């Protein structure tokens, strides 16, 4: 008895082909397909039969059900690809408009909180991964994608291969971080968990890397153990890295390069949370009092 494979509709296959032609990442492709599938479920019929009014009422439906601005804009982006690229009917998106995403200040840890957090991390692998995240400012997806061969101890850099936006770049590698990586490498090799040229942070099966979810789970446990009340995630270490460099008077354009930001204004956000810089500013009220 042979198992039957689920059939893919011609419309879905065409959208898949359109995304492959444009070399969208697997994550983006899966997201777009999910978005169109959810719209079709709401519509109750094939999405290629939708009207301008159907799309308008769907956006209202998402808003009424508490969809966040980020998720709402993601849904609009996925549907726009489907209607504009796959169906060649851009006019259907006329009434669907992206919404403004409120800008919130990132959570930043103090240097002492970072020290306590890393020290409270449960095992050496997670502890070293958190050290990499804070010491380089890498995204969690970039941390878990590192391989042993990405470490260049001669140039004191870490190679980030195909980071966000499918761009390669180099991250800084400090002497302290290099030593921590060497300690982890020796322990992992002794335990047979790190094959030649393998992942820097392998999962339970060394063939696969550690996952972002596993690291986020580890950092939340560490924050609780270190009695840090702030809402902490792996991205918090990236925010803290950028803010602490800014407070050390590192040029903001250098920080932009280290973070891999495309726009300077994205990096400039950290000036609003660099409290050490704020303390150095003299209030005009102080000058009045001095006269």
Secondary structure, 3 states (H helix, E strand, C coil): CCCCCCCCCHHHHHHHHHHHHCCCCHHHHHHHHHHHHHHHHHHCCCHHHCCHHHHHHHHHHHHHCCCCHHHHHHHHHHHHHHHHHHCCCHHHHCCCCCCCCCCCCCCCCCHHHHHHHHHCCCCHHHHHHHHHHHHHCCCHHHHHCCEHHHEECCCCEEEEEEECCCEEEEEECCHHHHHHHHHHHHHHHHCCCCCCCCECCECCCCCCECCHHHHHHHHHHHHHHCCCCCCCCHHHHHHHHHHHHHHCCCCHHHHHHHHCCCCHHHHHHHHHCCHHHHHHCCCHHHHHHHC
